[in-house]
């Protein structure tokens, strides 16, 4: 069987994979600045025999053409977060960087992208070494800038779709805070669409002791915050998923000066693109109406940024990969997961090709630790989630499981008829 033959060398690869993972964890890089990471990935892929390209600045693609057959694209994201690590691990990051606002921030792989890189590189090595057991083309794609929703588009803007063969299927995975050794799949929506919105509303400044001379944008913004809550509670059908968060409200600098404007930063999450459009329309309607009611001297301004597409798994691809997972890992290891409220930009890549895709999750928590937290009803309190400064997936068996998952998923297409 193809996967047994290709995976027979896994134990020999896990040693360098562990070292590479710890190196990446010690040396994280912010979105679109993953220069060292890209060099490491590029060198490894070239050493494995892949045709390697840099695409989209810090994006790296390795292509392994191996005769007739399907083309499979497997993707890992590479960027870290502006988070100061607090895990206390011996390989913890102490890195800092200057963010887009000019602030010095701690940098940490607080979302598991170091695991994604190490596992996909391990899979790439196994696929290269075991090429006589499969036929087709394997593409290992390492994407920058996922955390800001810009990396996939950067690769597409740099001609990705013209520089690599069109894949027949695209694959991606993510380490998550549930028990290591388990894998979650689902057809349809698995990650929400996400949009951030910058809303600027205008007033008329005045002395704090003379509010009658003002159009107060602070009061206006407060009214908007309250009214926006009704979009989910009163305009969205019960049972339909939507989140609308006001993450920031900024106005003024002194207690005795009424400012002339206020800025609100909003975040939207949905699983339905039609609902997403209605929420955006409602935001603009409510903000415009509140500005008119307040006597705002000029219309509000809306800026849309950090926009993430819906990640919605192709049913047939998900069924095929899930079947392969169940056969390899055992039925109890694979479960049907509920859609998560986080967001991703991976789907931009297969969507640009018109290619079906499937995206699954891999547990990263020590199984005993997770079972104890479940028993105590304290998972949310005791198990650090992605983006936490305490996020620390257990290396074993997570790294081995994630590497196997990439190989098994790819071979469900490429190794259906083992050429050996």
N, C-alpha and C positions, 0 to 999 in steps of 0.2 A: 504494500500500500504506500502511495506516494508520501503521505504525511509522516508515517513512521520512519521511512528512510531519510527524509529531509530533516526531521527532528532528532535523528539519532545522534547528531553532534552537538545537541544543545548544552549538555553538561560541560563540554570543552569550551564553549563560548561564554558561559555565564560569568566566568572569572573576570575577563576583560570588560564585560558589560557592567558588572558591579563597580569596577574601578572607574569606568567612564561615567556612570551615573553619579558617583560621589564627586568626581571632578566637575561635572556640569552643575551639580548642586552647590559646590563651593564657589563657582564662578558664573553666577547668573547674569543675564543681560536683558535690559529693557527692550520693549517692542521696537522693531526696525533698527535696533542697534546690536543685533546678535552676531557681531563680526567674528569673535573667537569661536563661538559655537558653529557658525557656518564653515569656518576653516577646518575644524575637527571633523565635521560631518563629511565635507568634501574629500578630505584626505582618506578617511575610512572607506568611503564608497569607491574611490579610485583604486584603493588597495584590494577591494573585493572583486574588481574587474568590471565595474559599472562605467557606462558612458555618462560623465558628470557635467552638469551645467549649473551656473549661478544664474538665477532668474529672480527678478524683483529685489535686487540689492542683496539682502541676506537670505534669500530663499535658495535652496539647493535641491536639485533633482538628479537622481541616478536612474539610468535606464539599462535594463538587462534584457536584451533580445535573445530569445532561446527557441527559435524555430516557429513553426506555425502554431496558431492557437489564439486564445483570447488575450486581451491586454488588461491587466489589473493595475490600478493605481492605489497605493497605500500611503496615507498621509500622517505625519506627526507634526505638531506645532512646537516651536522652539523658544518662545519668549518667556521672560519672568515678569514679576510684578514689583511695583514700588512699595514693598512691605519689608519691615525690619524683622529678621528671623528671631524667634524666641524658643526654638525647639531644644536647644542645648545639645544637639547632636555633635559628635566629633567632627563631622564634615559640614557643619552649619555654615551658612554664608555670613560673611562680615562685609560684603561688598556694598558700596554706595555709588550713586550716580546722580547726575543733574537731570531733573525731569523737565518736561516741556515748559513749565512755568519758571524755570531757573532755580528751583529748590533742590538742595541736597537731600536725597532720600535713600533709605536702605533698599536693597534689592534682594529678592528671594524667589526661588522656585516654589511658590506657595500654591501652585495649581497642578503640579505633577507633570509639567511639560518635559522635565529632565527624564522622567520615566518613559515618556512617549518617544523621545529621541533614542534612548538606550535600547528600548525594546524593538523599535523599527530597524535600527542598525543591526541588532542581533538577527532579526528576521531576514534582513537583506543579505547578511553573511551566510546564513543557512540556505537561503534560496540559491545563492551563487554556488555554494559547495555541492548542493544537491540537484543541480540543473539537469542531470540525466534522468531524473524522476518526474519531470514536468515539461510542458511545452507551451510556448506563448511568449508574452513580454511582461516583465514585472517592472513597475515604476515605483521607486521609493521617493516620496516628495516630502521635504522638510520645510514647513511654512513658517515664516516669521509673523510677528505682529498680530497674533490672534486676539490678544487681550484688548486691543483697541479696535478690533474689527477691520483692520486695514491691510493685513498681510496677504490674504488670498487675492484681494483686488490688485495689490501691488504686483503680484506675480502675473496676473492676467493682463494688467496694463503693460507689462514687459514682454508680452507675446507668448505666454505659456501655452495657449491653445494651439499655436502654430509651431511650437518648438518640441513638443512631445507627441507621440502617437495618441489618437483618441482612445481613451479607455472604454472597455465594455462594462466595467463596474469600478466604483471607487469605494475605498474602505477607510475607516478612521475609528479610533478608540480613545477612551478617556479614563484615567484612574479616578476613583471616587471613594468616599468614606463609608464603605461597607466592607464586609468580610473578604479578605484575600482568598482567592480560589473560586470565587463566584463571578459570573459574567451576566450582565443584564442586556437584553435586547428587546426591541419592540418595533412593529411596523408602524408607519405613519409618524406623526409628530413625536419627537423625542427631546428636542430642545426648543425653547420658545424663540420667536422673533423678538428682537430688542431694539429700541430706539431711545436715544437721549434727545431732549429738546431744550434749547436755551430760549427763554421767553423774556423779552425786555419790555417793560411797561413804563410809560412816561407820565410824570406829574409836573407840578410847578413848585420850585423850591421857595422856602420862606424861613423866617426866624421861628424857632420852636415856640416862642411866646405869642406868635401871631398866626395861628393855624388858619384863620379866616382868609389870609392872603395866599394860601397854598392850594394845590391839588396834591394831596398826600399820597405818594406812591406806595408807602408802607401799608397804609390802610387798604389801598387798592390791591396790593399783592396778597394781603391777609384774606381779603374777600375771595380772591381767585383760588387760593389754597383750599378754602372751605368748599367752594362751589365745585372744584375739580373732583372732590370725593364722590360726588353724585354720579359721575360717569360710570364707575363700576357698580355702585350700590343701587342706582336707579335707572340707568340707561342700558346696562348690560344684562342680558337674559340670565336668570339664575341657573347655575350649572355650567355656563360658558366661562372659560378661564380668561382672566385679564388682571393685570396689576398696573396701577398707576401710582408712582411714588414721586413726591416732591422732595428731592434730596438736598436742595439748598435754596435759600432765599437771602439775597444780599441787597442791602440798601443803606446808604448813608455811612457817616463816620463819627458823628458827634451827637450827643443827646439833645442839644438845643438848636440843631439845624435840620429842617425838613428837606430831604434831598429831592432831586428832580427826576429820579428814575429808580427802578428796582429790577433786579434780575432773578428769575426763578429757573432752576434746573430740574427738569422732569425726566423720569424714566418710565418706559412703557414695556410690558411683556405680554405677548399673546401667542396662541397656537393657531389662530385663524387670521389670514391676511385680510379678509373682508372686515372682520372685527377691528383689526389694527387700523384700517382706513377710517372706520367710523369713529374710533377713539380720537384719532388725530383731528378729524373734522370737528368733533365735540370740543376738544381743547381750544381750537382756534375760535369756535363760536362763543364759548364761555368767556375766554379772555377778552375777545373783542367787545362783548356785551358789557362786561364789568368795566372796561375802560370807558365805554360810552356813558355808562351810568355814573362814573366818577367824574366825568368832564375832562378826561385826559386830553391834553392839548395836541397829541399826535397819535397815530395808530400804533399798536404794539408791533414788535418785530419777533419773528420766529426763526430760529436756527436749528437745523437737524444735523446730528453728528453721532459718532459711535453707533452706527446702525448695523444691526446683525440680522441676517435673513433667518427665516424659519428653517430648522433642520427637521426634515420629514422623510423618514426612511422609506425607500421603495419596498413594497410588500414582497415581491418575488425575490429580490436580492437578500432581504432580511430572512426570509424563510430558508433559503439555500444555506446561508452562513450559519443560522441558528441550528439547522439540522446537523451541519458539520461540527459545530461546537458540542452539541449533545452527544454525538457519536464519540468525540475525542475526550471530552472532560467528564462525561456522565450526565444524565438527565437532571440530577439534583443540583449540579453546579450551575446550571443555566436557568435563569428565571426571566419572567416577563416583567420588565420594569415600567413604572409609570413615567410619563413625560416629566422632565425636570424643568424648572423655571429659569435655569441659566441659559446663556446664548452662545453661539459659535458662528464663525464665518466660513467654516469648511465647505458648506454646501455651495458657495459661490463657484468653486472649482468644478465639481461635476455638473452643476447647472450650466456653466459656460460651454461644456462639451455636449450637453444633452444626454448625460450619462446617469443611469441609476446608481444609487449609493446606499450604503448602510453604515450606521454609526452605533457602536456599542460601548458599554461601560465595564470596567474591570475593578473589582474591589481591591483596596490597598491597606486595610486595617488588619492587624494580627487577629486571627479568628477567635482565639481565646479572649482577647480584650473586647472584641465586639460582642461575643456571646454574653460576657459578664455585664456589659452596658445594656444589652437588650433585657437581660434578666432583671436588672435594677431599674429599668425604665429611664435610663439616663443617657441614651445615645446622643441626644442633642447637646447635653452638658459635657459629656466625657470624651466624645470623639470629635477632634478638630476637623472641620470641613475645609474644602478648598477655599483659598484666599485668606485663611487664618494664619497668623504668624506662628502658630503651633502645628501647622499641617505637616505631617511627617509619615508618609506611607512606609510600611515595612518593606524592606528590600526583598526578602524571601518570604513567601513564594511569589510575591507580586511580579517581580521582573521576569521570572520564568513563565508565569501564566500569560503575561502580556505579550511576550515574545512568541509563545506557542499560538496565542490567539491570532496574531498577524499571519503566521505561517498557515495555520489551518484555514483561515478565511480565504487567503489567496489560493491555496491549493484546492479549495472547493470549486474553483473555476479552472485553474491551470493544471491540476493533477488528476482530473476526473478519469483520464485514461493513462495510467502510469506507463510511460514509454519503456520502462525496464522490463 
